[in-house]
Amino acid sequence: MTSREIRPVRYILIAVLLLAPTAGLLAVLVANGRLGAGLALAGLGAVGAVAGLVLRMLYQDSRVLADYLDRVAASDAPVPQPPVAAATAQSLLGAVARAHQDWMERIDAAERRAAGGDAVVEALHDPLILVDGQRRVALANSAARGLFGDRMLTRDLAVSLRNPLVLEAVDAVLAGGASRSVEFALPVPVERTLEARVKPFARPAAEGGDPDGTETAVLLTLHDITLLKRSEQMRADFVANASHELRTPLSTLLGFIETLRGPAKDDEEARERFLTIMHEQAGRMSRLVNDLLSLSRIELDEHTPPTGHAELAEIVRTVVATLELKAAARRMRIRLEGPDRLPIVLGDEDQLAQVVQNLIENAIKYGREQTDVTVTLAAVDMPAAAASVAGRRPGPTVSVAVTDRGEGIPRTHLPRLTERFYRVDPARSRALGGTGLGLAIVKHIVNRHRGRLTIDSEVGKGSTFTVHLPALPESARQPPPADRLGAA
């Protein structure tokens, strides 16, 4: 009811209906001679005056009550109770005010609980997705949006998550099936293994939905089990690789030990020669075990991008300074070239130093004597086409390229260079102390940094290994040192 609906005509009709019985009674009394006409008119007027006064009070209180209810309906907060004359209306207004305040408090408490629930869902570390009966994404927390993009809401789940096993599980649960768990892999930007738990969920139905007010939906939670899977794979790989690669040096050591304890027991010249070989083989085993452990640690963290800030130019300068003596032993020189300023990258300084060190050491090992190893730093933009091919996002990058003047690598070997223990020339690699794991370590570190490794080589001229790393956004960059990189 609104104040515009309260019309005086209604109250006049009520007054007429109230006075009609009194008037009829007085008319009968006058007709029978029991009451005079004047006295009857006086009595009818008195009754009419009292009824009019009462109806007038009711009309005024009704207007006040209607106005108050209009303000209550239009307000989101408790409305002060207006002063009125009639005790009955006052009591009614008080009851309305108390009911309205209680209702507003309940609404406020419900909103706080809903906001708290939304905040908890939003803060969950694992991606959580709510899919409605038409397989559209009705809700996705920040972890899910970060994984699949902000545009996944209100769209079919298949637009964002294209794995057929997960979609089949969601369809089965929507059709009335029981909860399911599915393991699947996300290949980009770095391959990860996830476990999807699909559970039925009853949510309020939209307008025109089921009569009972609910509809079947699906609650999809994703759990990253990459670390668990890689730990299992790491143990298996370590046993297989160690048993394969350590067999030769161990056999060599055992053979020389038996010789020294037998025929060469008193041969001073043979003992010195054998001990030298044994020392080399022991050193090779030590390097192999260290590289295997390093590679295993890197693979465990590969799915988790680094959070620190690193200045690649400073890292490269430090590594070049430490390897100058090794280059000088082969009468080689390391040349460092680059611009005055380079953007900061998001990365782990120790791992990036290992990448640069492995590449420069390879260039020193496999380059010709009395040649230069050139290390070139640059800031470049990765075009969208190249980023799409590499499974990376386009944008500014910092690159470091290491070029040697060696024999070069035939093109047929390039795709396999980053495999574990893959060697173009196994005999030469072992003679130079290589373990066959250096480029594998480089590849996994670059993957963890969401970067890209490219290899260019020409037989007879040399090879260039280039690492591209994403640069920090302008807002997060710090000004690097102003000194210019020169030849080292």
C-alpha positions as CSV (number, residue, x, y, z in Angstrom):
1,M,0.0,0.0,0.0
2,T,1.2,3.5,-0.8
3,S,0.0,6.9,0.3
4,R,-1.6,7.5,-3.1
5,E,-3.9,4.5,-2.7
6,I,-5.5,5.9,0.5
7,R,-8.5,7.9,-0.7
8,P,-11.0,9.9,1.4
9,V,-13.9,8.5,-0.7
10,R,-13.4,5.1,0.9
11,Y,-13.7,6.6,4.4
12,I,-16.8,8.5,3.4
13,L,-18.4,5.2,2.2
14,I,-17.3,3.5,5.5
15,A,-19.1,6.4,7.4
16,V,-22.3,6.0,5.3
17,L,-22.3,2.2,5.9
18,L,-21.8,2.9,9.7
19,L,-24.6,5.5,9.9
20,A,-27.1,3.6,7.7
21,P,-28.2,1.2,10.5
22,T,-28.5,4.0,13.0
23,A,-30.5,6.1,10.6
24,G,-32.9,3.2,9.9
25,L,-33.4,2.5,13.6
26,L,-34.2,6.2,14.3
27,A,-36.6,6.3,11.4
28,V,-38.5,3.3,12.8
29,L,-38.7,5.0,16.2
30,V,-40.0,8.2,14.7
31,A,-42.6,6.3,12.6
32,N,-43.9,4.5,15.7
33,G,-44.2,7.8,17.6
34,R,-41.7,6.8,20.2
35,L,-39.2,9.4,19.3
36,G,-39.5,13.0,18.0
37,A,-38.1,14.0,14.6
38,G,-35.9,16.7,16.0
39,L,-34.4,14.5,18.7
40,A,-33.8,11.8,16.1
41,L,-31.9,14.2,13.8
42,A,-29.9,15.4,16.8
43,G,-29.0,11.8,17.7
44,L,-28.1,11.0,14.1
45,G,-25.9,14.1,13.9
46,A,-24.1,13.2,17.1
47,V,-23.4,9.6,15.9
48,G,-22.2,11.0,12.6
49,A,-19.8,13.5,14.3
50,V,-18.3,10.8,16.4
51,A,-17.9,8.4,13.4
52,G,-16.4,11.2,11.4
53,L,-13.9,12.1,14.1
54,V,-12.8,8.5,14.5
55,L,-12.5,7.9,10.7
56,R,-10.6,11.2,10.4
57,M,-8.1,10.0,12.9
58,L,-7.8,6.6,11.2
59,Y,-7.3,8.3,7.9
60,Q,-4.5,10.5,9.2
61,D,-2.8,7.5,10.9
62,S,-3.1,5.4,7.8
63,R,-1.4,8.1,5.7
64,V,1.4,8.3,8.2
65,L,1.8,4.5,8.2
66,A,1.7,4.3,4.4
67,D,4.3,7.1,4.1
68,Y,6.5,5.3,6.6
69,L,6.2,1.9,4.7
70,D,7.1,3.7,1.5
71,R,10.3,5.0,3.1
72,V,11.1,1.6,4.6
73,A,10.6,0.0,1.1
74,A,12.9,2.5,-0.6
75,S,15.7,2.5,2.1
76,D,18.5,0.0,2.7
77,A,18.9,1.2,6.3
78,P,16.6,1.4,9.3
79,V,14.2,4.4,9.0
80,P,13.4,6.6,12.1
81,Q,9.9,6.1,13.4
82,P,7.7,9.3,12.9
83,P,5.7,10.8,15.8
84,V,2.0,10.0,15.5
85,A,-1.0,10.7,17.8
86,A,-2.8,7.4,17.8
87,A,-1.4,4.7,20.2
88,T,-2.5,1.9,17.9
89,A,-0.7,3.4,14.9
90,Q,2.3,4.1,17.1
91,S,2.4,0.4,18.2
92,L,2.1,-0.8,14.6
93,L,4.8,1.5,13.4
94,G,7.1,0.3,16.2
95,A,6.5,-3.3,15.2
96,V,7.2,-2.5,11.5
97,A,10.4,-0.6,12.5
98,R,11.6,-3.5,14.6
99,A,10.8,-6.0,11.9
100,H,12.6,-3.9,9.3
101,Q,15.7,-3.4,11.5
102,D,15.8,-7.1,12.2
103,W,15.5,-7.9,8.5
104,M,18.2,-5.4,7.6
105,E,20.5,-7.0,10.2
106,R,19.9,-10.4,8.8
107,I,20.6,-9.2,5.3
108,D,23.8,-7.6,6.5
109,A,24.9,-10.7,8.3
110,A,24.1,-12.8,5.2
111,E,26.1,-10.4,3.0
112,R,29.1,-10.6,5.3
113,R,29.0,-14.4,5.3
114,A,28.7,-14.4,1.5
115,A,31.6,-12.0,1.2
116,G,33.7,-14.0,3.6
117,G,32.9,-17.2,1.6
118,D,33.8,-15.4,-1.6
119,A,37.1,-14.2,-0.1
120,V,38.0,-17.7,1.1
121,V,37.3,-19.2,-2.4
122,E,39.2,-16.4,-4.1
123,A,42.2,-16.9,-1.8
124,L,42.5,-20.7,-2.4
125,H,45.8,-21.7,-3.7
126,D,44.3,-24.4,-5.9
127,P,42.1,-23.5,-8.9
128,L,38.4,-23.9,-8.3
129,I,35.7,-23.8,-11.0
130,L,31.9,-24.0,-10.7
131,V,30.2,-25.3,-13.8
132,D,26.5,-25.0,-14.3
133,G,24.1,-27.5,-15.8
134,Q,24.9,-26.3,-19.4
135,R,28.6,-26.8,-18.7
136,R,29.2,-23.0,-18.6
137,V,31.7,-21.6,-16.1
138,A,29.6,-19.9,-13.4
139,L,32.5,-19.2,-10.9
140,A,36.3,-19.3,-11.1
141,N,38.6,-18.2,-8.4
142,S,41.8,-16.1,-9.0
143,A,44.0,-19.3,-9.3
144,A,41.7,-20.7,-12.0
145,R,41.6,-17.3,-13.8
146,G,45.4,-17.1,-13.7
147,L,45.7,-20.5,-15.2
148,F,43.0,-20.3,-17.9
149,G,42.4,-16.5,-18.4
150,D,39.8,-14.0,-17.1
151,R,37.5,-14.6,-20.1
152,M,36.5,-18.1,-19.1
153,L,33.5,-16.9,-17.1
154,T,30.0,-17.5,-18.6
155,R,31.7,-19.6,-21.4
156,D,31.6,-23.3,-22.0
157,L,34.3,-25.1,-20.0
158,A,35.7,-26.6,-23.2
159,V,36.8,-23.1,-24.4
160,S,39.3,-22.9,-21.5
161,L,40.0,-26.5,-20.6
162,R,40.2,-28.7,-23.7
163,N,41.3,-32.0,-22.1
164,P,38.8,-34.7,-23.2
165,L,39.2,-36.7,-20.0
166,V,38.2,-33.8,-17.8
167,L,35.3,-32.8,-20.1
168,E,34.0,-36.4,-20.1
169,A,34.1,-36.5,-16.3
170,V,32.2,-33.2,-16.0
171,D,29.5,-34.4,-18.4
172,A,29.2,-37.7,-16.6
173,V,28.7,-36.0,-13.2
174,L,26.2,-33.5,-14.7
175,A,24.3,-36.5,-16.0
176,G,23.9,-37.8,-12.5
177,G,27.1,-39.7,-12.0
178,A,29.2,-40.0,-8.9
179,S,32.3,-37.9,-8.1
180,R,35.4,-38.6,-10.2
181,S,39.1,-37.9,-10.2
182,V,41.1,-37.4,-13.4
183,E,44.9,-36.8,-14.0
184,F,45.9,-34.8,-17.0
185,A,48.8,-32.7,-18.3
186,L,49.0,-29.0,-19.2
187,P,51.8,-28.7,-21.8
188,V,52.3,-24.9,-21.7
189,P,54.0,-22.8,-20.6
190,V,55.8,-25.6,-18.8
191,E,54.4,-29.1,-18.7
192,R,52.6,-29.8,-15.5
193,T,50.5,-32.7,-14.2
194,L,47.2,-31.8,-12.5
195,E,44.6,-33.9,-10.7
196,A,41.0,-32.8,-11.4
197,R,38.4,-33.7,-8.8
198,V,34.9,-33.5,-10.2
199,K,32.0,-33.4,-7.6
200,P,28.2,-32.8,-8.0
201,F,27.0,-29.5,-6.4
202,A,23.4,-28.3,-5.8
203,R,23.1,-24.6,-6.5
204,P,20.0,-22.3,-6.6
205,A,18.3,-22.6,-10.0
206,A,18.1,-19.7,-12.3
207,E,14.7,-18.3,-13.3
208,G,12.7,-20.9,-15.1
209,G,14.8,-23.8,-13.6
210,D,13.7,-26.8,-11.6
211,P,10.6,-26.5,-9.4
212,D,12.5,-27.5,-6.3
213,G,14.6,-24.4,-6.6
214,T,18.0,-26.1,-7.2
215,E,19.9,-27.4,-10.2
216,T,22.8,-29.9,-10.6
217,A,26.1,-28.2,-11.1
218,V,29.7,-29.4,-10.9
219,L,32.5,-28.3,-8.6
220,L,35.8,-28.8,-10.3
221,T,39.0,-28.5,-8.2
222,L,42.5,-28.8,-9.7
223,H,45.5,-29.9,-7.7
224,D,49.1,-29.6,-9.0
225,I,50.8,-33.0,-8.5
226,T,53.7,-32.2,-10.7
227,L,56.2,-32.4,-7.8
228,L,54.9,-35.8,-6.8
229,K,55.1,-37.2,-10.3
230,R,58.5,-35.7,-10.9
231,S,59.8,-37.1,-7.6
232,E,58.8,-40.6,-8.7
233,Q,60.3,-40.1,-12.1
234,M,63.4,-38.5,-10.7
235,R,64.1,-41.6,-8.6
236,A,63.6,-43.9,-11.5
237,D,65.7,-41.7,-13.9
238,F,68.5,-41.3,-11.3
239,V,68.9,-45.1,-10.9
240,A,68.7,-45.7,-14.6
241,N,71.1,-42.9,-15.6
242,A,73.6,-43.5,-12.7
243,S,73.7,-47.3,-13.4
244,H,74.3,-46.7,-17.1
245,E,76.8,-43.8,-17.0
246,L,78.7,-44.9,-13.9
247,R,79.3,-48.5,-15.1
248,T,82.3,-47.6,-17.3
249,P,84.3,-45.5,-14.8
250,L,83.6,-48.0,-12.1
251,S,84.7,-50.9,-14.3
252,T,87.8,-48.9,-15.1
253,L,88.6,-48.2,-11.4
254,L,88.0,-51.8,-10.4
255,G,90.3,-53.0,-13.2
256,F,93.1,-50.7,-12.3
257,I,92.8,-51.6,-8.6
258,E,93.1,-55.3,-9.4
259,T,96.1,-54.6,-11.6
260,L,97.8,-52.5,-8.9
261,R,97.2,-55.2,-6.3
262,G,98.5,-57.9,-8.7
263,P,100.9,-57.7,-11.7
264,A,101.7,-54.0,-11.2
265,K,102.1,-54.2,-7.5
266,D,105.8,-53.2,-7.6
267,D,105.8,-51.3,-10.9
268,E,106.3,-47.6,-9.9
269,E,105.8,-46.3,-13.4
270,A,102.6,-48.2,-14.0
271,R,101.2,-47.2,-10.6
272,E,101.7,-43.5,-11.3
273,R,100.1,-43.9,-14.7
274,F,97.2,-45.9,-13.4
275,L,96.6,-43.6,-10.4
276,T,96.3,-40.6,-12.8
277,I,93.7,-42.5,-14.9
278,M,91.9,-43.5,-11.7
279,H,91.8,-39.9,-10.5
280,E,90.4,-38.8,-13.9
281,Q,87.7,-41.5,-13.7
282,A,86.8,-40.6,-10.1
283,G,86.5,-37.0,-11.0
284,R,84.2,-37.9,-13.9
285,M,82.0,-39.9,-11.6
286,S,81.9,-37.0,-9.1
287,R,80.9,-34.5,-11.9
288,L,78.3,-36.9,-13.2
289,V,76.7,-37.4,-9.8
290,N,76.7,-33.6,-9.1
291,D,75.1,-32.9,-12.5
292,L,72.5,-35.5,-12.0
293,L,71.6,-34.1,-8.6
294,S,71.5,-30.6,-9.9
295,L,69.3,-31.6,-12.8
296,S,66.9,-33.4,-10.5
297,R,66.6,-30.4,-8.3
298,I,65.9,-28.1,-11.2
299,E,63.3,-30.5,-12.7
300,L,61.5,-30.6,-9.3
301,D,61.1,-26.8,-9.4
302,E,60.6,-26.4,-13.1
303,H,56.8,-25.9,-12.9
304,T,57.2,-23.1,-10.3
305,P,58.4,-19.8,-11.9
306,P,61.0,-17.8,-9.9
307,T,60.0,-14.7,-8.0
308,G,63.3,-12.9,-7.5
309,H,64.7,-10.1,-9.6
310,A,68.0,-10.6,-11.5
311,E,70.2,-8.3,-13.6
312,L,71.5,-10.6,-16.4
313,A,74.3,-8.2,-17.5
314,E,75.9,-8.3,-14.0
315,I,75.5,-12.1,-13.8
316,V,77.2,-12.5,-17.2
317,R,80.1,-10.2,-16.3
318,T,80.7,-12.2,-13.1
319,V,80.7,-15.5,-15.0
320,V,83.0,-14.2,-17.7
321,A,85.5,-13.0,-15.1
322,T,85.6,-16.5,-13.5
323,L,86.1,-18.3,-16.8
324,E,88.8,-16.1,-18.3
325,L,91.6,-18.3,-17.0
326,K,90.0,-21.4,-18.4
327,A,89.8,-19.7,-21.8
328,A,93.3,-18.5,-21.5
329,A,94.5,-22.1,-21.0
330,R,93.4,-22.8,-24.5
331,R,94.7,-19.4,-25.8
332,M,91.1,-18.2,-26.2
333,R,89.5,-14.9,-25.3
334,I,85.9,-14.1,-24.2
335,R,84.4,-11.0,-25.7
336,L,81.4,-9.4,-24.0
337,E,79.2,-7.1,-26.0
338,G,76.0,-5.4,-25.1
339,P,74.1,-2.1,-24.8
340,D,74.4,0.5,-22.0
341,R,71.1,-0.5,-20.3
342,L,69.2,-3.8,-20.0
343,P,65.8,-4.5,-18.4
344,I,65.7,-6.5,-15.2
345,V,64.4,-10.1,-15.5
346,L,62.4,-12.2,-13.2
347,G,64.7,-15.0,-12.2
348,D,66.9,-17.0,-9.9
349,E,70.4,-15.5,-10.0
350,D,72.2,-18.8,-9.2
351,Q,70.4,-20.7,-11.8
352,L,70.9,-18.0,-14.5
353,A,74.6,-18.0,-13.6
354,Q,74.6,-21.8,-14.1
355,V,73.0,-21.3,-17.6
356,V,75.6,-18.8,-18.7
357,Q,78.5,-20.8,-17.2
358,N,77.4,-24.0,-18.9
359,L,77.1,-22.3,-22.3
360,I,80.5,-20.5,-22.1
361,E,82.2,-23.6,-20.8
362,N,80.9,-25.6,-23.8
363,A,82.1,-22.8,-26.1
364,I,85.6,-23.0,-24.6
365,K,85.6,-26.8,-24.8
366,Y,84.4,-27.2,-28.3
367,G,85.8,-24.0,-29.9
368,R,89.1,-24.0,-31.8
369,E,92.2,-22.8,-30.0
370,Q,93.3,-19.2,-30.4
371,T,89.7,-18.1,-31.3
372,D,87.2,-15.8,-29.5
373,V,84.1,-16.8,-27.6
374,T,81.6,-13.9,-28.1
375,V,78.9,-13.3,-25.5
376,T,76.2,-10.8,-26.7
377,L,73.6,-9.2,-24.6
378,A,70.5,-7.6,-26.1
379,A,67.0,-6.3,-25.3
380,V,64.5,-7.4,-27.9
381,D,60.8,-7.8,-28.3
382,M,59.5,-11.3,-28.9
383,P,57.0,-11.1,-31.8
384,A,53.6,-12.8,-31.4
385,A,54.3,-15.4,-34.1
386,A,57.6,-16.5,-32.4
387,A,55.9,-16.5,-29.0
388,S,53.1,-18.6,-30.3
389,V,55.5,-21.2,-31.7
390,A,57.5,-21.3,-28.5
391,G,54.4,-21.4,-26.3
392,R,55.4,-18.2,-24.6
393,R,53.7,-14.7,-24.3
394,P,54.9,-12.0,-26.6
395,G,56.6,-9.0,-25.1
396,P,60.0,-7.5,-24.2
397,T,62.8,-10.0,-23.5
398,V,66.5,-10.0,-22.6
399,S,68.7,-12.3,-24.6
400,V,72.2,-13.7,-24.1
401,A,73.9,-15.3,-27.0
402,V,77.2,-17.4,-26.8
403,T,79.0,-17.9,-30.1
404,D,82.0,-20.2,-30.6
405,R,84.3,-20.7,-33.6
406,G,84.4,-24.5,-33.5
407,E,83.6,-27.3,-35.9
408,G,79.9,-26.7,-35.8
409,I,77.1,-29.2,-35.3
410,P,75.2,-30.9,-38.2
411,R,71.6,-30.0,-38.4
412,T,70.4,-33.6,-37.8
413,H,71.8,-33.4,-34.2
414,L,70.3,-30.0,-33.2
415,P,66.9,-31.2,-32.0
416,R,68.4,-33.7,-29.6
417,L,71.2,-31.6,-28.1
418,T,69.3,-30.9,-24.9
419,E,68.5,-34.6,-24.2
420,R,70.2,-36.2,-21.2
421,F,73.6,-37.8,-22.1
422,Y,73.2,-37.0,-25.8
423,R,76.6,-36.3,-27.4
424,V,77.4,-35.5,-31.0
425,D,80.9,-37.0,-30.5
426,P,80.8,-39.2,-27.4
427,A,84.6,-39.9,-27.4
428,R,85.6,-36.3,-27.6
429,S,83.0,-35.2,-25.0
430,R,84.3,-37.7,-22.5
431,A,87.9,-36.8,-23.3
432,L,87.1,-33.2,-22.5
433,G,85.4,-34.1,-19.2
434,G,81.8,-33.6,-20.4
435,T,78.9,-35.4,-18.7
436,G,76.3,-34.9,-21.4
437,L,74.0,-33.1,-18.9
438,G,75.1,-29.4,-19.4
439,L,72.6,-28.5,-22.1
440,A,69.8,-30.5,-20.4
441,I,70.3,-28.4,-17.3
442,V,70.2,-25.2,-19.4
443,K,67.0,-26.3,-21.0
444,H,65.2,-27.0,-17.8
445,I,66.4,-23.8,-16.1
446,V,65.2,-21.7,-19.1
447,N,61.9,-23.5,-19.0
448,R,61.4,-22.7,-15.4
449,H,62.1,-19.0,-16.2
450,R,59.5,-19.2,-19.0
451,G,62.2,-18.4,-21.5
452,R,63.3,-19.9,-24.8
453,L,66.6,-21.5,-26.0
454,T,67.5,-21.4,-29.7
455,I,70.5,-23.1,-31.3
456,D,72.1,-22.1,-34.6
457,S,75.1,-23.9,-36.0
458,E,77.0,-24.1,-39.3
459,V,79.5,-26.9,-39.9
460,G,83.0,-25.6,-40.1
461,K,82.1,-22.1,-38.7
462,G,80.8,-22.5,-35.2
463,S,77.6,-22.5,-33.1
464,T,75.5,-19.9,-31.3
465,F,73.3,-20.7,-28.3
466,T,70.8,-18.0,-27.4
467,V,68.7,-17.7,-24.3
468,H,65.7,-15.4,-24.3
469,L,64.2,-14.4,-20.9
470,P,61.0,-12.3,-20.3
471,A,61.8,-8.8,-19.0
472,L,59.9,-7.3,-16.1
473,P,57.2,-4.8,-16.9
474,E,58.2,-1.1,-17.0
475,S,56.4,-0.4,-13.6
476,A,58.6,-3.1,-11.9
477,R,61.9,-2.3,-13.5
478,Q,64.9,-0.8,-11.6
479,P,67.4,1.4,-13.4
480,P,70.5,-0.7,-14.1
481,P,74.1,0.6,-13.7
482,A,75.1,3.2,-16.3
483,D,78.5,1.7,-17.1
484,R,78.7,0.3,-20.6
485,L,79.6,-3.3,-21.2
486,G,82.9,-3.6,-23.0
487,A,85.2,-6.4,-24.2
488,A,86.4,-8.6,-21.5
